[in-house]
Every structure is written in C-alpha cells, then in structure tokens.
Amino acid sequence: MCRGEGELKLSIPQDLLDILICPACQGRVELKADGSALKCVECRRVYPVKNGIPAMVVEEATIEDEEPRQQTG
Ligand SMILES: [Zn+2]
C-alpha cells in the first residue's frame, strides 16, 4: 500500500547553474522555463535535463534554431 502521489518537482538550483558552463563554447547556460533543459546563451545549444541532472555533453545537445520571422514580399 503505497501512495503514488507527491510528484517530486525537479529543478536545478541556482548555485549549480552558476558553475555550469557550455562544454562547447564555455558560455553561460540558462534553465529553460519548463525546467526540461539548459540552454547556452552563446551558441544556443540546448542540453537536456534527465532526472534532474543536466547532461552537459555536446553530443546530447541540440541546437535551437531561432530564425527571425521575416516577411518577404
Ligand atoms: Zn555554448
């Protein structure tokens, strides 16, 4: 008889964020709004957070393409 409630919300403490750097460019990383990933502010690589542990590995990272919306015409 176990209670299945009480979902633990995992988040990265600010202290940890302060020491984490992007392994690709040594830039600062910021936690995404939903806490699911860390994003480098320099090269825009996004590192996934697995079980509350950020995977600071270049091979795990995805690059978020943020192309500015432009209207041609
Ligand atoms: Zn970077």
N, CA, C, O and the ligand as a Tripos MOL2 file, in Angstrom:
@<TRIPOS>MOLECULE
protein
  293   291    74     0     0
PROTEIN
NO_CHARGES

@<TRIPOS>ATOM
      1 N           0.8390   -1.1890    0.0000 N.3       1 MET1
      2 CA          0.0000    0.0000    0.0000 C.3       1 MET1
      3 C           0.8850    1.2550    0.0000 C.2       1 MET1
      4 O           1.3230    1.7450    1.0410 O.2       1 MET1
      5 N           1.1070    1.7110   -1.1370 N.am      2 CYS2
      6 CA          1.9450    2.8920   -1.2540 C.3       2 CYS2
      7 C           1.1430    4.0080   -1.8980 C.2       2 CYS2
      8 O           0.3400    3.7930   -2.8050 O.2       2 CYS2
      9 N           1.3810    5.1570   -1.4140 N.am      3 ARG3
     10 CA          0.7250    6.3100   -2.0240 C.3       3 ARG3
     11 C           1.5550    6.7900   -3.2040 C.2       3 ARG3
     12 O           2.7540    7.0390   -3.0860 O.2       3 ARG3
     13 N           0.9060    6.9100   -4.3090 N.am      4 GLY4
     14 CA          1.6290    7.2970   -5.5120 C.3       4 GLY4
     15 C           1.6470    8.7820   -5.7470 C.2       4 GLY4
     16 O           2.1570    9.2620   -6.7590 O.2       4 GLY4
     17 N           1.0920    9.4980   -4.8140 N.am      5 GLU5
     18 CA          1.0570   10.9330   -5.0260 C.3       5 GLU5
     19 C           2.3270   11.5870   -4.4820 C.2       5 GLU5
     20 O           3.1620   10.9460   -3.8430 O.2       5 GLU5
     21 N           2.4380   12.8510   -4.7530 N.am      6 GLY6
     22 CA          3.6100   13.5810   -4.2970 C.3       6 GLY6
     23 C           4.6970   13.5810   -5.3490 C.2       6 GLY6
     24 O           5.8250   13.1520   -5.1080 O.2       6 GLY6
     25 N           4.3440   14.0570   -6.4830 N.am      7 GLU7
     26 CA          5.3230   14.0980   -7.5590 C.3       7 GLU7
     27 C           6.4170   15.1180   -7.2450 C.2       7 GLU7
     28 O           6.1600   16.2970   -7.0030 O.2       7 GLU7
     29 N           7.6070   14.6230   -7.2590 N.am      8 LEU8
     30 CA          8.7280   15.4970   -6.9370 C.3       8 LEU8
     31 C           9.0820   16.3570   -8.1320 C.2       8 LEU8
     32 O           9.3660   15.8750   -9.2280 O.2       8 LEU8
     33 N           9.0520   17.6330   -7.8740 N.am      9 LYS9
     34 CA          9.4020   18.5390   -8.9580 C.3       9 LYS9
     35 C          10.9040   18.8010   -8.9240 C.2       9 LYS9
     36 O          11.4420   19.3690   -7.9740 O.2       9 LYS9
     37 N          11.5380   18.3790   -9.9670 N.am     10 LEU10
     38 CA         12.9800   18.5300  -10.0220 C.3      10 LEU10
     39 C          13.3490   19.8610  -10.6490 C.2      10 LEU10
     40 O          12.8060   20.2730  -11.6740 O.2      10 LEU10
     41 N          14.2670   20.4950  -10.0090 N.am     11 SER11
     42 CA         14.7390   21.7390  -10.5740 C.3      11 SER11
     43 C          16.2320   21.8850  -10.2730 C.2      11 SER11
     44 O          16.7600   21.2930   -9.3310 O.2      11 SER11
     45 N          16.8640   22.6600  -11.0720 N.am     12 ILE12
     46 CA         18.2910   22.8660  -10.8940 C.3      12 ILE12
     47 C          18.5060   24.0880  -10.0020 C.2      12 ILE12
     48 O          18.0320   25.1800  -10.3190 O.2      12 ILE12
     49 N          19.2030   23.9130   -8.9120 N.am     13 PRO13
     50 CA         19.4540   25.0670   -8.0380 C.3      13 PRO13
     51 C          20.3410   26.1050   -8.7190 C.2      13 PRO13
     52 O          21.1910   25.7820   -9.5490 O.2      13 PRO13
     53 N          20.1160   27.3470   -8.3430 N.am     14 GLN14
     54 CA         20.8510   28.4370   -8.9720 C.3      14 GLN14
     55 C          22.3590   28.2810   -8.7570 C.2      14 GLN14
     56 O          23.1620   28.6410   -9.6180 O.2      14 GLN14
     57 N          22.7240   27.7390   -7.5930 N.am     15 ASP15
     58 CA         24.1490   27.5500   -7.3170 C.3      15 ASP15
     59 C          24.7920   26.6660   -8.3690 C.2      15 ASP15
     60 O          25.9260   26.8900   -8.7940 O.2      15 ASP15
     61 N          24.0300   25.6450   -8.7800 N.am     16 LEU16
     62 CA         24.5760   24.7380   -9.7760 C.3      16 LEU16
     63 C          24.6310   25.4030  -11.1510 C.2      16 LEU16
     64 O          25.5790   25.2220  -11.9150 O.2      16 LEU16
     65 N          23.6030   26.1670  -11.4340 N.am     17 LEU17
     66 CA         23.5710   26.8670  -12.7180 C.3      17 LEU17
     67 C          24.7580   27.8160  -12.8610 C.2      17 LEU17
     68 O          25.2840   28.0270  -13.9540 O.2      17 LEU17
     69 N          25.1670   28.3840  -11.7130 N.am     18 ASP18
     70 CA         26.2520   29.3550  -11.7490 C.3      18 ASP18
     71 C          27.5770   28.7210  -12.1500 C.2      18 ASP18
     72 O          28.4380   29.3740  -12.7390 O.2      18 ASP18
     73 N          27.7280   27.4520  -11.8240 N.am     19 ILE19
     74 CA         29.0140   26.8150  -12.1320 C.3      19 ILE19
     75 C          28.9680   26.0180  -13.4230 C.2      19 ILE19
     76 O          30.0010   25.5920  -13.9420 O.2      19 ILE19
     77 N          27.7660   25.8210  -13.9350 N.am     20 LEU20
     78 CA         27.6600   25.0870  -15.1810 C.3      20 LEU20
     79 C          27.9930   25.9920  -16.3620 C.2      20 LEU20
     80 O          27.5490   27.1380  -16.4410 O.2      20 LEU20
     81 N          28.7680   25.4570  -17.2540 N.am     21 ILE21
     82 CA         29.0680   26.1970  -18.4730 C.3      21 ILE21
     83 C          28.8670   25.2770  -19.6650 C.2      21 ILE21
     84 O          28.8800   24.0510  -19.5510 O.2      21 ILE21
     85 N          28.6840   25.9040  -20.7910 N.am     22 CYS22
     86 CA         28.5210   25.1530  -22.0210 C.3      22 CYS22
     87 C          29.8560   24.4850  -22.3890 C.2      22 CYS22
     88 O          30.8680   25.1720  -22.5330 O.2      22 CYS22
     89 N          29.8650   23.1680  -22.5410 N.am     23 PRO23
     90 CA         31.1090   22.4820  -22.8840 C.3      23 PRO23
     91 C          31.5990   22.7920  -24.2940 C.2      23 PRO23
     92 O          32.7530   22.5310  -24.6360 O.2      23 PRO23
     93 N          30.7230   23.3420  -25.0910 N.am     24 ALA24
     94 CA         31.1120   23.6330  -26.4690 C.3      24 ALA24
     95 C          31.8250   24.9740  -26.5850 C.2      24 ALA24
     96 O          32.8140   25.1030  -27.3060 O.2      24 ALA24
     97 N          31.3110   25.9740  -25.8640 N.am     25 CYS25
     98 CA         31.8650   27.3180  -26.0180 C.3      25 CYS25
     99 C          32.1920   27.9780  -24.6830 C.2      25 CYS25
    100 O          32.6260   29.1290  -24.6470 O.2      25 CYS25
    101 N          31.9860   27.2520  -23.5890 N.am     26 GLN26
    102 CA         32.2310   27.7760  -22.2400 C.3      26 GLN26
    103 C          31.3560   28.9920  -21.9270 C.2      26 GLN26
    104 O          31.7050   29.8290  -21.0940 O.2      26 GLN26
    105 N          30.2340   29.0690  -22.6020 N.am     27 GLY27
    106 CA         29.3170   30.1700  -22.3460 C.3      27 GLY27
    107 C          28.3820   29.8540  -21.1850 C.2      27 GLY27
    108 O          28.3520   28.7350  -20.6720 O.2      27 GLY27
    109 N          27.6300   30.8550  -20.7910 N.am     28 ARG28
    110 CA         26.6570   30.6810  -19.7150 C.3      28 ARG28
    111 C          25.4590   29.8700  -20.2040 C.2      28 ARG28
    112 O          25.0570   29.9530  -21.3640 O.2      28 ARG28
    113 N          24.9050   29.0870  -19.2830 N.am     29 VAL29
    114 CA         23.7030   28.3440  -19.6270 C.3      29 VAL29
    115 C          22.5620   28.8080  -18.7320 C.2      29 VAL29
    116 O          22.7670   29.1890  -17.5800 O.2      29 VAL29
    117 N          21.3710   28.7680  -19.2820 N.am     30 GLU30
    118 CA         20.1860   29.1640  -18.5360 C.3      30 GLU30
    119 C          19.1670   28.0470  -18.5780 C.2      30 GLU30
    120 O          19.0080   27.3540  -19.5830 O.2      30 GLU30
    121 N          18.4800   27.8900  -17.4530 N.am     31 LEU31
    122 CA         17.4430   26.8770  -17.3810 C.3      31 LEU31
    123 C          16.2290   27.3310  -18.1670 C.2      31 LEU31
    124 O          15.7790   28.4710  -18.0480 O.2      31 LEU31
    125 N          15.7130   26.4280  -18.9640 N.am     32 LYS32
    126 CA         14.5190   26.7820  -19.7170 C.3      32 LYS32
    127 C          13.3330   26.9310  -18.7700 C.2      32 LYS32
    128 O          13.3490   26.4310  -17.6450 O.2      32 LYS32
    129 N          12.3240   27.6170  -19.2400 N.am     33 ALA33
    130 CA         11.1820   27.9740  -18.4010 C.3      33 ALA33
    131 C          10.5140   26.7470  -17.7900 C.2      33 ALA33
    132 O          10.0410   26.7910  -16.6540 O.2      33 ALA33
    133 N          10.4770   25.6620  -18.5410 N.am     34 ASP34
    134 CA          9.8160   24.4660  -18.0350 C.3      34 ASP34
    135 C          10.7840   23.5440  -17.2930 C.2      34 ASP34
    136 O          10.3940   22.4830  -16.8060 O.2      34 ASP34
    137 N          12.0260   23.9510  -17.2150 N.am     35 GLY35
    138 CA         13.0000   23.1770  -16.4540 C.3      35 GLY35
    139 C          13.4480   21.8910  -17.1190 C.2      35 GLY35
    140 O          14.0790   21.0420  -16.4880 O.2      35 GLY35
    141 N          13.1190   21.7460  -18.4010 N.am     36 SER36
    142 CA         13.4110   20.4870  -19.0770 C.3      36 SER36
    143 C          14.7800   20.4680  -19.7230 C.2      36 SER36
    144 O          15.2540   19.4170  -20.1550 O.2      36 SER36
    145 N          15.4130   21.6160  -19.7920 N.am     37 ALA37
    146 CA         16.6790   21.6750  -20.4960 C.3      37 ALA37
    147 C          17.4410   22.9390  -20.1160 C.2      37 ALA37
    148 O          16.8810   23.9000  -19.5890 O.2      37 ALA37
    149 N          18.7300   22.9000  -20.4000 N.am     38 LEU38
    150 CA         19.5640   24.0670  -20.2020 C.3      38 LEU38
    151 C          19.9860   24.5870  -21.5600 C.2      38 LEU38
    152 O          20.3760   23.8280  -22.4480 O.2      38 LEU38
    153 N          19.9010   25.8770  -21.6980 N.am     39 LYS39
    154 CA         20.2210   26.4670  -22.9870 C.3      39 LYS39
    155 C          21.4110   27.4030  -22.8580 C.2      39 LYS39
    156 O          21.4620   28.2460  -21.9620 O.2      39 LYS39
    157 N          22.3540   27.2440  -23.7550 N.am     40 CYS40
    158 CA         23.5100   28.1150  -23.7760 C.3      40 CYS40
    159 C          23.1150   29.4480  -24.4100 C.2      40 CYS40
    160 O          22.4990   29.4990  -25.4750 O.2      40 CYS40
    161 N          23.4890   30.5170  -23.7200 N.am     41 VAL41
    162 CA         23.1040   31.8240  -24.2300 C.3      41 VAL41
    163 C          24.0340   32.2670  -25.3600 C.2      41 VAL41
    164 O          23.7390   33.2210  -26.0810 O.2      41 VAL41
    165 N          25.1500   31.5710  -25.5040 N.am     42 GLU42
    166 CA         26.1180   31.9690  -26.5120 C.3      42 GLU42
    167 C          25.8680   31.2700  -27.8430 C.2      42 GLU42
    168 O          25.6780   31.9120  -28.8770 O.2      42 GLU42
    169 N          25.8730   29.9350  -27.7920 N.am     43 CYS43
    170 CA         25.7860   29.1810  -29.0480 C.3      43 CYS43
    171 C          24.4130   28.5400  -29.2500 C.2      43 CYS43
    172 O          24.1810   27.8450  -30.2400 O.2      43 CYS43
    173 N          23.5050   28.7830  -28.2990 N.am     44 ARG44
    174 CA         22.1180   28.3150  -28.3990 C.3      44 ARG44
    175 C          21.9740   26.8020  -28.4060 C.2      44 ARG44
    176 O          20.9560   26.2670  -28.8430 O.2      44 ARG44
    177 N          22.9930   26.1250  -27.9230 N.am     45 ARG45
    178 CA         22.8360   24.6810  -27.7550 C.3      45 ARG45
    179 C          21.9170   24.4300  -26.5630 C.2      45 ARG45
    180 O          21.9570   25.1510  -25.5660 O.2      45 ARG45
    181 N          21.0940   23.3980  -26.6850 N.am     46 VAL46
    182 CA         20.1580   23.0570  -25.6230 C.3      46 VAL46
    183 C          20.5290   21.6930  -25.0670 C.2      46 VAL46
    184 O          20.5320   20.6920  -25.7840 O.2      46 VAL46
    185 N          20.8410   21.6700  -23.7800 N.am     47 TYR47
    186 CA         21.2500   20.4350  -23.1280 C.3      47 TYR47
    187 C          20.0770   19.8850  -22.3290 C.2      47 TYR47
    188 O          19.5010   20.5930  -21.5030 O.2      47 TYR47
    189 N          19.7220   18.6310  -22.5700 N.am     48 PRO48
    190 CA         18.5750   18.0490  -21.8680 C.3      48 PRO48
    191 C          18.8780   17.8110  -20.3930 C.2      48 PRO48
    192 O          20.0150   17.5180  -20.0220 O.2      48 PRO48
    193 N          17.8600   17.9380  -19.5650 N.am     49 VAL49
    194 CA         17.9770   17.6210  -18.1460 C.3      49 VAL49
    195 C          17.2710   16.2920  -17.9110 C.2      49 VAL49
    196 O          16.0640   16.1620  -18.1140 O.2      49 VAL49
    197 N          18.0510   15.3130  -17.4800 N.am     50 LYS50
    198 CA         17.4940   13.9760  -17.2740 C.3      50 LYS50
    199 C          17.4600   13.6610  -15.7830 C.2      50 LYS50
    200 O          18.4970   13.6550  -15.1200 O.2      50 LYS50
    201 N          16.2740   13.4010  -15.2650 N.am     51 ASN51
    202 CA         16.0990   13.0830  -13.8480 C.3      51 ASN51
    203 C          16.7090   14.1520  -12.9530 C.2      51 ASN51
    204 O          17.2610   13.8570  -11.8930 O.2      51 ASN51
    205 N          16.5990   15.3780  -13.3920 N.am     52 GLY52
    206 CA         17.1100   16.4790  -12.5950 C.3      52 GLY52
    207 C          18.5930   16.7180  -12.7630 C.2      52 GLY52
    208 O          19.1610   17.6070  -12.1300 O.2      52 GLY52
    209 N          19.2200   15.9270  -13.6150 N.am     53 ILE53
    210 CA         20.6560   16.0770  -13.8160 C.3      53 ILE53
    211 C          20.9080   16.5680  -15.2370 C.2      53 ILE53
    212 O          20.5700   15.8890  -16.2060 O.2      53 ILE53
    213 N          21.4920   17.7290  -15.3500 N.am     54 PRO54
    214 CA         21.7570   18.2550  -16.6860 C.3      54 PRO54
    215 C          22.8490   17.4630  -17.3960 C.2      54 PRO54
    216 O          23.9110   17.1870  -16.8390 O.2      54 PRO54
    217 N          22.5580   17.1140  -18.6210 N.am     55 ALA55
    218 CA         23.5320   16.3820  -19.4250 C.3      55 ALA55
    219 C          24.3540   17.3800  -20.2270 C.2      55 ALA55
    220 O          24.0080   17.7570  -21.3460 O.2      55 ALA55
    221 N          25.4540   17.7920  -19.6130 N.am     56 MET56
    222 CA         26.2840   18.7940  -20.2650 C.3      56 MET56
    223 C          27.2670   18.1240  -21.2100 C.2      56 MET56
    224 O          28.4810   18.1380  -21.0040 O.2      56 MET56
    225 N          26.7070   17.5500  -22.2340 N.am     57 VAL57
    226 CA         27.5080   16.8470  -23.2170 C.3      57 VAL57
    227 C          27.1470   17.3870  -24.5930 C.2      57 VAL57
    228 O          25.9730   17.4760  -24.9540 O.2      57 VAL57
    229 N          28.1570   17.7400  -25.3410 N.am     58 VAL58
    230 CA         27.9070   18.3350  -26.6540 C.3      58 VAL58
    231 C          27.1200   17.3860  -27.5390 C.2      58 VAL58
    232 O          26.2530   17.8070  -28.3050 O.2      58 VAL58
    233 N          27.4310   16.1020  -27.4250 N.am     59 GLU59
    234 CA         26.7490   15.1240  -28.2740 C.3      59 GLU59
    235 C          25.2680   14.9990  -27.9440 C.2      59 GLU59
    236 O          24.4710   14.5910  -28.7890 O.2      59 GLU59
    237 N          24.8990   15.3550  -26.7030 N.am     60 GLU60
    238 CA         23.4940   15.2640  -26.2860 C.3      60 GLU60
    239 C          22.7310   16.5300  -26.6410 C.2      60 GLU60
    240 O          21.5000   16.5570  -26.6320 O.2      60 GLU60
    241 N          23.4680   17.5540  -26.9470 N.am     61 ALA61
    242 CA         22.8400   18.8470  -27.1430 C.3      61 ALA61
    243 C          22.1970   18.9550  -28.5140 C.2      61 ALA61
    244 O          22.6200   18.3370  -29.4910 O.2      61 ALA61
    245 N          21.1630   19.7630  -28.5350 N.am     62 THR62
    246 CA         20.5500   20.1060  -29.8100 C.3      62 THR62
    247 C          20.6550   21.6100  -29.9840 C.2      62 THR62
    248 O          20.6140   22.3640  -29.0120 O.2      62 THR62
    249 N          20.7830   22.0200  -31.1780 N.am     63 ILE63
    250 CA         20.8840   23.4490  -31.4360 C.3      63 ILE63
    251 C          19.5220   23.9830  -31.8310 C.2      63 ILE63
    252 O          18.8910   23.5240  -32.7830 O.2      63 ILE63
    253 N          19.0950   24.9680  -31.0600 N.am     64 GLU64
    254 CA         17.7810   25.5410  -31.2930 C.3      64 GLU64
    255 C          17.8910   26.6200  -32.3650 C.2      64 GLU64
    256 O          18.5420   27.6510  -32.1960 O.2      64 GLU64
    257 N          17.2550   26.3420  -33.4170 N.am     65 ASP65
    258 CA         17.2770   27.3250  -34.4970 C.3      65 ASP65
    259 C          16.2080   28.3800  -34.2470 C.2      65 ASP65
    260 O          15.0130   28.0920  -34.1970 O.2      65 ASP65
    261 N          16.6650   29.5630  -34.0990 N.am     66 GLU66
    262 CA         15.7180   30.6540  -33.8980 C.3      66 GLU66
    263 C          15.8560   31.6330  -35.0510 C.2      66 GLU66
    264 O          16.5410   32.6520  -34.9650 O.2      66 GLU66
    265 N          15.2010   31.2900  -36.0920 N.am     67 GLU67
    266 CA         15.2550   32.1750  -37.2360 C.3      67 GLU67
    267 C          14.2130   33.2740  -37.0760 C.2      67 GLU67
    268 O          13.0370   33.0050  -36.8320 O.2      67 GLU67
    269 N          14.6490   34.4700  -37.2110 N.am     68 PRO68
    270 CA         13.7030   35.5880  -37.1050 C.3      68 PRO68
    271 C          12.6590   35.5340  -38.2190 C.2      68 PRO68
    272 O          12.9420   35.2850  -39.3910 O.2      68 PRO68
    273 N          11.4570   35.7810  -37.7750 N.am     69 ARG69
    274 CA         10.3770   35.7490  -38.7530 C.3      69 ARG69
    275 C          10.4550   36.9820  -39.6540 C.2      69 ARG69
    276 O          10.4980   38.1280  -39.2080 O.2      69 ARG69
    277 N          10.4710   36.6820  -40.8960 N.am     70 GLN70
    278 CA         10.5560   37.7890  -41.8400 C.3      70 GLN70
    279 C           9.5030   37.6280  -42.9190 C.2      70 GLN70
    280 O           9.2100   36.5290  -43.3890 O.2      70 GLN70
    281 N           8.9710   38.7240  -43.2740 N.am     71 GLN71
    282 CA          8.0030   38.6870  -44.3480 C.3      71 GLN71
    283 C           8.6610   39.1390  -45.6320 C.2      71 GLN71
    284 O           9.2020   40.2390  -45.7460 O.2      71 GLN71
    285 N           8.5900   38.2610  -46.5660 N.am     72 THR72
    286 CA          9.1700   38.6280  -47.8560 C.3      72 THR72
    287 C           8.0670   39.0910  -48.8040 C.2      72 THR72
    288 O           6.9590   38.5540  -48.8100 O.2      72 THR72
    289 N           8.3680   40.0050  -49.5280 N.am     73 GLY73
    290 CA          7.3600   40.4610  -50.4470 C.3      73 GLY73
    291 C           7.6660   41.8230  -50.7610 C.2      73 GLY73
    292 O           6.9490   42.4550  -51.5360 O.2      73 GLY73
    293 ZN         27.6090   27.2790  -25.9420 Zn       74 ZN74
@<TRIPOS>BOND
     1     1     2 1
     2     2     3 1
     3     3     4 2
     4     3     5 am
     5     5     6 1
     6     6     7 1
     7     7     8 2
     8     7     9 am
     9     9    10 1
    10    10    11 1
    11    11    12 2
    12    11    13 am
    13    13    14 1
    14    14    15 1
    15    15    16 2
    16    15    17 am
    17    17    18 1
    18    18    19 1
    19    19    20 2
    20    19    21 am
    21    21    22 1
    22    22    23 1
    23    23    24 2
    24    23    25 am
    25    25    26 1
    26    26    27 1
    27    27    28 2
    28    27    29 am
    29    29    30 1
    30    30    31 1
    31    31    32 2
    32    31    33 am
    33    33    34 1
    34    34    35 1
    35    35    36 2
    36    35    37 am
    37    37    38 1
    38    38    39 1
    39    39    40 2
    40    39    41 am
    41    41    42 1
    42    42    43 1
    43    43    44 2
    44    43    45 am
    45    45    46 1
    46    46    47 1
    47    47    48 2
    48    47    49 am
    49    49    50 1
    50    50    51 1
    51    51    52 2
    52    51    53 am
    53    53    54 1
    54    54    55 1
    55    55    56 2
    56    55    57 am
    57    57    58 1
    58    58    59 1
    59    59    60 2
    60    59    61 am
    61    61    62 1
    62    62    63 1
    63    63    64 2
    64    63    65 am
    65    65    66 1
    66    66    67 1
    67    67    68 2
    68    67    69 am
    69    69    70 1
    70    70    71 1
    71    71    72 2
    72    71    73 am
    73    73    74 1
    74    74    75 1
    75    75    76 2
    76    75    77 am
    77    77    78 1
    78    78    79 1
    79    79    80 2
    80    79    81 am
    81    81    82 1
    82    82    83 1
    83    83    84 2
    84    83    85 am
    85    85    86 1
    86    86    87 1
    87    87    88 2
    88    87    89 am
    89    89    90 1
    90    90    91 1
    91    91    92 2
    92    91    93 am
    93    93    94 1
    94    94    95 1
    95    95    96 2
    96    95    97 am
    97    97    98 1
    98    98    99 1
    99    99   100 2
   100    99   101 am
   101   101   102 1
   102   102   103 1
   103   103   104 2
   104   103   105 am
   105   105   106 1
   106   106   107 1
   107   107   108 2
   108   107   109 am
   109   109   110 1
   110   110   111 1
   111   111   112 2
   112   111   113 am
   113   113   114 1
   114   114   115 1
   115   115   116 2
   116   115   117 am
   117   117   118 1
   118   118   119 1
   119   119   120 2
   120   119   121 am
   121   121   122 1
   122   122   123 1
   123   123   124 2
   124   123   125 am
   125   125   126 1
   126   126   127 1
   127   127   128 2
   128   127   129 am
   129   129   130 1
   130   130   131 1
   131   131   132 2
   132   131   133 am
   133   133   134 1
   134   134   135 1
   135   135   136 2
   136   135   137 am
   137   137   138 1
   138   138   139 1
   139   139   140 2
   140   139   141 am
   141   141   142 1
   142   142   143 1
   143   143   144 2
   144   143   145 am
   145   145   146 1
   146   146   147 1
   147   147   148 2
   148   147   149 am
   149   149   150 1
   150   150   151 1
   151   151   152 2
   152   151   153 am
   153   153   154 1
   154   154   155 1
   155   155   156 2
   156   155   157 am
   157   157   158 1
   158   158   159 1
   159   159   160 2
   160   159   161 am
   161   161   162 1
   162   162   163 1
   163   163   164 2
   164   163   165 am
   165   165   166 1
   166   166   167 1
   167   167   168 2
   168   167   169 am
   169   169   170 1
   170   170   171 1
   171   171   172 2
   172   171   173 am
   173   173   174 1
   174   174   175 1
   175   175   176 2
   176   175   177 am
   177   177   178 1
   178   178   179 1
   179   179   180 2
   180   179   181 am
   181   181   182 1
   182   182   183 1
   183   183   184 2
   184   183   185 am
   185   185   186 1
   186   186   187 1
   187   187   188 2
   188   187   189 am
   189   189   190 1
   190   190   191 1
   191   191   192 2
   192   191   193 am
   193   193   194 1
   194   194   195 1
   195   195   196 2
   196   195   197 am
   197   197   198 1
   198   198   199 1
   199   199   200 2
   200   199   201 am
   201   201   202 1
   202   202   203 1
   203   203   204 2
   204   203   205 am
   205   205   206 1
   206   206   207 1
   207   207   208 2
   208   207   209 am
   209   209   210 1
   210   210   211 1
   211   211   212 2
   212   211   213 am
   213   213   214 1
   214   214   215 1
   215   215   216 2
   216   215   217 am
   217   217   218 1
   218   218   219 1
   219   219   220 2
   220   219   221 am
   221   221   222 1
   222   222   223 1
   223   223   224 2
   224   223   225 am
   225   225   226 1
   226   226   227 1
   227   227   228 2
   228   227   229 am
   229   229   230 1
   230   230   231 1
   231   231   232 2
   232   231   233 am
   233   233   234 1
   234   234   235 1
   235   235   236 2
   236   235   237 am
   237   237   238 1
   238   238   239 1
   239   239   240 2
   240   239   241 am
   241   241   242 1
   242   242   243 1
   243   243   244 2
   244   243   245 am
   245   245   246 1
   246   246   247 1
   247   247   248 2
   248   247   249 am
   249   249   250 1
   250   250   251 1
   251   251   252 2
   252   251   253 am
   253   253   254 1
   254   254   255 1
   255   255   256 2
   256   255   257 am
   257   257   258 1
   258   258   259 1
   259   259   260 2
   260   259   261 am
   261   261   262 1
   262   262   263 1
   263   263   264 2
   264   263   265 am
   265   265   266 1
   266   266   267 1
   267   267   268 2
   268   267   269 am
   269   269   270 1
   270   270   271 1
   271   271   272 2
   272   271   273 am
   273   273   274 1
   274   274   275 1
   275   275   276 2
   276   275   277 am
   277   277   278 1
   278   278   279 1
   279   279   280 2
   280   279   281 am
   281   281   282 1
   282   282   283 1
   283   283   284 2
   284   283   285 am
   285   285   286 1
   286   286   287 1
   287   287   288 2
   288   287   289 am
   289   289   290 1
   290   290   291 1
   291   291   292 2
@<TRIPOS>SUBSTRUCTURE
     1 MET1         2 RESIDUE 1 A MET
     2 CYS2         6 RESIDUE 1 A CYS
     3 ARG3        10 RESIDUE 1 A ARG
     4 GLY4        14 RESIDUE 1 A GLY
     5 GLU5        18 RESIDUE 1 A GLU
     6 GLY6        22 RESIDUE 1 A GLY
     7 GLU7        26 RESIDUE 1 A GLU
     8 LEU8        30 RESIDUE 1 A LEU
     9 LYS9        34 RESIDUE 1 A LYS
    10 LEU10       38 RESIDUE 1 A LEU
    11 SER11       42 RESIDUE 1 A SER
    12 ILE12       46 RESIDUE 1 A ILE
    13 PRO13       50 RESIDUE 1 A PRO
    14 GLN14       54 RESIDUE 1 A GLN
    15 ASP15       58 RESIDUE 1 A ASP
    16 LEU16       62 RESIDUE 1 A LEU
    17 LEU17       66 RESIDUE 1 A LEU
    18 ASP18       70 RESIDUE 1 A ASP
    19 ILE19       74 RESIDUE 1 A ILE
    20 LEU20       78 RESIDUE 1 A LEU
    21 ILE21       82 RESIDUE 1 A ILE
    22 CYS22       86 RESIDUE 1 A CYS
    23 PRO23       90 RESIDUE 1 A PRO
    24 ALA24       94 RESIDUE 1 A ALA
    25 CYS25       98 RESIDUE 1 A CYS
    26 GLN26      102 RESIDUE 1 A GLN
    27 GLY27      106 RESIDUE 1 A GLY
    28 ARG28      110 RESIDUE 1 A ARG
    29 VAL29      114 RESIDUE 1 A VAL
    30 GLU30      118 RESIDUE 1 A GLU
    31 LEU31      122 RESIDUE 1 A LEU
    32 LYS32      126 RESIDUE 1 A LYS
    33 ALA33      130 RESIDUE 1 A ALA
    34 ASP34      134 RESIDUE 1 A ASP
    35 GLY35      138 RESIDUE 1 A GLY
    36 SER36      142 RESIDUE 1 A SER
    37 ALA37      146 RESIDUE 1 A ALA
    38 LEU38      150 RESIDUE 1 A LEU
    39 LYS39      154 RESIDUE 1 A LYS
    40 CYS40      158 RESIDUE 1 A CYS
    41 VAL41      162 RESIDUE 1 A VAL
    42 GLU42      166 RESIDUE 1 A GLU
    43 CYS43      170 RESIDUE 1 A CYS
    44 ARG44      174 RESIDUE 1 A ARG
    45 ARG45      178 RESIDUE 1 A ARG
    46 VAL46      182 RESIDUE 1 A VAL
    47 TYR47      186 RESIDUE 1 A TYR
    48 PRO48      190 RESIDUE 1 A PRO
    49 VAL49      194 RESIDUE 1 A VAL
    50 LYS50      198 RESIDUE 1 A LYS
    51 ASN51      202 RESIDUE 1 A ASN
    52 GLY52      206 RESIDUE 1 A GLY
    53 ILE53      210 RESIDUE 1 A ILE
    54 PRO54      214 RESIDUE 1 A PRO
    55 ALA55      218 RESIDUE 1 A ALA
    56 MET56      222 RESIDUE 1 A MET
    57 VAL57      226 RESIDUE 1 A VAL
    58 VAL58      230 RESIDUE 1 A VAL
    59 GLU59      234 RESIDUE 1 A GLU
    60 GLU60      238 RESIDUE 1 A GLU
    61 ALA61      242 RESIDUE 1 A ALA
    62 THR62      246 RESIDUE 1 A THR
    63 ILE63      250 RESIDUE 1 A ILE
    64 GLU64      254 RESIDUE 1 A GLU
    65 ASP65      258 RESIDUE 1 A ASP
    66 GLU66      262 RESIDUE 1 A GLU
    67 GLU67      266 RESIDUE 1 A GLU
    68 PRO68      270 RESIDUE 1 A PRO
    69 ARG69      274 RESIDUE 1 A ARG
    70 GLN70      278 RESIDUE 1 A GLN
    71 GLN71      282 RESIDUE 1 A GLN
    72 THR72      286 RESIDUE 1 A THR
    73 GLY73      290 RESIDUE 1 A GLY
    74 ZN74       293 GROUP 0 **** ****
